[in-house]
Amino acid sequence: MATLPVKVILAGYNIDKDTLMALMNAAYNDGEPPDRETITPETISAAYARISRNPAEIPEIRAQTRLEVEKARKSNENIIFGLGHASVAEHAVFNLDILGISRLAVEAVEHHRLASYTEKSQRYIKLDDDYVLPPEIAGTHLESEFLELIRFQNDTYHTLFPKLRKYFTELYSQEGQSSSEGPAKSRAAEDARYVVSLSTQAQLGMTINARTLEFMTRSCLAHPLQEVNYFGEQLRDAVIGLAPSLVKYVSTTAYEESVAENTCWWSDSQENVGDEVKLIHADQDGEEHVLATVLMKFDSLGYGDALLKIKEMAATEKKALVGRVLQHCAPWDPPPREFELANYTFELIISSTAFAQLKRHRISTQLWGPYNPSLGCTIPDSVQEVNETVRFNEVMERSAELAGKIAELNEAAAPYALTNANRRKVIFHANAREMQHFSRLREDIHAQWDIRRLATKMVTLARRVTPALMLMAAGKHEFSQRREEVFGTKE
């Protein structure tokens, strides 16, 4: 593992305010510093855990907990691990810097939805040639071929970037969009990155509570990729001594290992590509179900009576009912929770680039299959415009060929050779409330073109099934205009 550049650095964590104020007072006013052992997120977790059975006011409970840290730790262990009230551990929050991790390993990390991630964007930052040499490949007969492929991919990136930058600078100037090179540079980086390997290094900031951190550590230690195992070890080591009563069970379980073992990591089968967006299921009565519960709130009806009224409504009446809910909605306002009662399930064929955007929608359910070269790749139109399609396709062919060879050694490591252009199938399940959020963010004019194209197809299919619920599904840039067109409201 010595060759891996992955680093997990503890950047911060929450501590009791009074402890923080004592530290500041000691630093700036020569005050008495707090006991070192109180500088831990464990005291807040322990204090909040006692609220249900302690009649004292919360500030008093926190003060008592700060005086009894060891007792607080025993209390945490009993409540969290003995009684099973694991939500207590969620009161402890850690901020972590993650560096030198591959784009492929990032997918395993960000699979955990109950954490917050901000990742270095390949859209806006011109890439260097940093990459991860997987331990599964290092020292094998394929190492030199892998390194040669990475060089070819990166050389192609550096060939594409200036050509695309010149192309977009001229295009935007002709269209009167921008007189500066900034937007052209960003778009050039956005499209050139499609030839870059999934072994390319990334970095991200992560905010995570202790409960999710413990689960993430165990699942990473069970993962078939050694890089992800190493990340799990570093994640555990970054916090284990700081909050021992909250992050305790960090050894993987037989169940987690079996789940990882039975996951398909590579496919050399020839799949039928078909449509890149399919609506494979939608609740047949989803719209009526949502509108009935909305009507219950407005007219104080029981569900059965409300549903009968909805069934008798014309499309214009349903539109008016949605208007009562959404006509004053701003682009950043979510629809009410009643919209969560209608669901859609899509099958997508999606590039790694677009998938990086899709996986950020953590309220949805996403199930993905392996990257499969037979699904083809996504080629930016701009690559053809600068006459680099032949070289682009050569990168794809060589990447797929080497991935197949790596799969014979280790299936899990095969995707390291593939690129941001390679595709996989994803099942995406979301409710109508989340679909509106998805639309506002991914159909917006500032969204990346690949995910924006997919989002428009998805929303179009959802609108056919539930037209009233998707009335206000639109990108942020056109939200106000859509609201005026639908409801006549200019707010």
JOGI-V165791 format. One record per backbone hydrogen bond with DSSP energy under -0.5 kcal/mol. NH is the residue of the N-H (numbers start at 0). CO is the residue of the C=O. E is the energy in kcal/mol with one decimal. If there is no record, write none. Layout:
BEGIN
nh: {NH,NH}
co: {CO,CO}
e: {E,E}
END
This chain:
BEGIN
nh: {3,6,8,8,10,10,11,13,19,20,21,22,23,24,25,26,27,28,29,30,32,37,38,39,42,44,45,46,47,48,49,49,50,52,53,54,59,60,61,62,63,64,65,66,66,67,67,71,72,73,74,75,76,77,78,79,80,80,81,82,84,85,87,88,89,90,91,92,93,94,95,96,97,98,98,100,102,103,105,106,107,108,109,111,112,114,115,117,119,124,125,131,133,136,137,139,142,145,146,147,148,149,150,151,152,153,154,155,156,157,158,159,160,161,162,163,164,165,166,167,168,169,170,171,172,173,174,175,175,176,177,184,185,186,187,188,189,189,190,191,192,193,194,195,197,198,199,200,201,203,204,205,206,207,208,209,209,212,213,214,215,216,217,218,219,220,221,222,228,229,230,231,232,233,234,235,236,237,238,238,239,241,242,245,246,247,249,256,257,258,259,260,261,262,264,266,270,272,277,279,279,280,282,285,288,289,290,291,292,293,294,295,296,297,298,299,305,306,307,308,309,310,311,312,312,317,318,319,320,321,322,323,324,324,325,326,328,332,338,339,340,341,343,344,345,346,347,347,348,349,349,351,352,354,355,356,356,357,358,359,360,361,363,364,365,366,368,371,374,375,377,378,379,382,383,383,384,385,386,387,391,392,393,394,395,396,397,398,399,400,401,402,403,404,405,406,407,407,408,408,409,412,413,413,415,416,417,419,420,421,422,423,424,425,426,427,427,428,428,429,431,431,432,434,435,436,437,438,439,440,441,442,446,451,452,453,454,455,456,457,458,459,460,461,462,463,464,465,469,470,472,473,475,477,478,481,482,483,484,485,486,487,487,488}
co: {0,98,6,96,8,94,94,92,15,16,17,18,19,20,21,22,23,24,25,24,30,34,35,37,39,40,41,42,43,44,45,46,47,49,49,52,56,56,57,58,59,60,61,62,63,63,64,67,68,69,70,71,72,73,74,75,75,76,76,77,78,83,84,85,86,87,88,90,207,11,205,8,203,6,96,201,199,197,101,102,103,104,105,108,110,112,206,204,202,120,123,198,131,133,133,136,139,141,142,143,144,145,146,147,148,149,150,151,152,153,154,155,156,157,158,159,160,161,162,163,164,165,166,167,168,169,170,171,172,171,171,180,181,182,183,184,122,185,186,187,188,190,191,192,417,415,196,129,100,97,117,95,115,93,113,88,91,208,209,210,211,212,213,214,215,216,217,219,224,225,226,227,228,229,230,231,232,233,234,235,235,238,238,242,242,245,247,252,253,254,255,256,257,259,262,370,268,270,346,277,344,344,342,282,284,285,286,287,288,289,290,291,292,293,294,295,301,302,303,304,305,306,307,308,309,313,314,315,316,317,318,319,320,321,321,322,325,329,335,336,337,338,429,280,427,277,345,425,275,347,423,421,419,350,351,352,353,353,354,356,357,359,360,428,363,426,424,422,371,372,420,376,377,379,379,380,380,381,383,382,387,388,389,390,391,392,393,394,395,396,397,398,399,400,401,402,403,404,404,405,405,409,409,410,412,413,414,195,193,418,375,349,369,347,366,345,425,364,426,343,338,341,338,430,431,432,433,434,435,436,437,438,443,447,448,449,450,451,452,453,454,455,456,457,458,459,460,461,465,467,469,471,439,474,475,477,478,479,480,481,482,482,483,482}
e: {-1.8,-2.6,-0.5,-2.8,-0.5,-3.0,-1.6,-1.6,-2.3,-2.9,-2.0,-2.1,-2.2,-2.6,-2.2,-1.9,-2.5,-2.2,-0.5,-1.9,-0.5,-1.6,-1.7,-2.2,-0.8,-1.6,-2.7,-2.4,-2.6,-1.9,-1.0,-0.7,-0.9,-1.1,-1.5,-0.5,-0.6,-2.0,-2.7,-2.1,-2.2,-2.2,-2.0,-0.9,-0.5,-0.6,-1.1,-2.6,-2.4,-2.0,-2.3,-2.5,-2.5,-2.2,-2.7,-3.3,-0.5,-1.5,-1.2,-2.6,-2.6,-1.8,-1.6,-1.5,-1.4,-1.5,-1.3,-0.5,-2.9,-3.0,-3.0,-3.1,-2.6,-2.6,-0.5,-1.3,-1.6,-2.1,-2.0,-1.0,-0.8,-1.7,-3.1,-1.6,-0.8,-1.0,-2.8,-2.0,-2.9,-1.4,-0.5,-2.2,-0.9,-1.7,-2.6,-2.1,-1.5,-2.5,-2.6,-2.1,-2.2,-2.4,-2.1,-2.2,-2.9,-2.8,-2.9,-2.1,-2.0,-2.4,-1.5,-2.8,-2.6,-0.7,-0.9,-3.1,-2.6,-2.3,-2.4,-2.8,-2.1,-2.1,-2.3,-3.0,-1.7,-2.3,-2.0,-0.6,-0.7,-2.2,-0.8,-2.8,-2.2,-2.4,-2.2,-2.2,-0.5,-2.2,-2.1,-2.6,-1.5,-1.2,-1.6,-1.8,-2.4,-0.8,-1.4,-1.3,-3.2,-2.3,-2.5,-2.6,-2.2,-2.4,-0.5,-1.1,-1.9,-2.5,-2.2,-1.8,-3.1,-2.5,-2.0,-2.4,-2.3,-2.1,-1.0,-0.8,-1.9,-2.6,-2.1,-2.3,-2.1,-2.3,-2.7,-2.3,-2.5,-1.7,-0.7,-1.0,-2.1,-1.0,-1.7,-1.7,-2.4,-0.7,-1.3,-2.1,-2.1,-2.4,-2.1,-2.4,-1.9,-1.3,-0.7,-0.8,-0.9,-0.6,-2.1,-1.0,-1.7,-1.6,-1.9,-1.6,-2.6,-2.4,-2.7,-2.3,-1.6,-1.9,-2.5,-2.0,-1.1,-1.6,-3.1,-1.1,-2.5,-2.8,-1.9,-1.9,-2.2,-2.4,-1.0,-0.6,-1.3,-2.0,-2.2,-2.0,-2.0,-2.3,-2.1,-1.5,-0.7,-0.9,-2.8,-2.1,-1.9,-1.9,-1.9,-2.3,-1.7,-1.0,-2.5,-3.0,-3.0,-2.6,-0.5,-3.0,-2.3,-0.6,-2.7,-1.9,-1.9,-2.6,-1.8,-0.7,-0.8,-2.5,-2.6,-1.1,-2.1,-1.7,-1.1,-2.8,-0.5,-2.2,-2.8,-2.2,-2.4,-1.9,-2.2,-0.6,-0.5,-1.2,-0.8,-0.5,-1.7,-1.4,-1.6,-2.5,-2.2,-2.8,-1.8,-2.1,-1.9,-2.5,-2.6,-2.3,-2.3,-2.2,-2.2,-2.3,-1.8,-1.4,-2.7,-2.1,-0.8,-0.7,-0.7,-1.2,-3.2,-0.7,-0.7,-1.0,-1.6,-1.8,-1.3,-1.8,-1.3,-1.0,-0.9,-2.1,-0.5,-2.3,-3.5,-2.5,-0.6,-2.8,-0.5,-2.2,-1.0,-1.9,-0.7,-2.4,-1.6,-1.6,-3.0,-2.4,-2.4,-1.9,-3.0,-2.3,-1.8,-2.3,-2.0,-1.6,-2.8,-2.1,-1.5,-2.3,-2.7,-2.0,-1.9,-2.3,-2.6,-1.3,-1.1,-2.5,-1.5,-1.1,-1.5,-0.8,-2.0,-1.4,-1.0,-2.4,-2.5,-1.9,-2.4,-2.5,-2.9,-0.6,-1.4,-0.9}
END
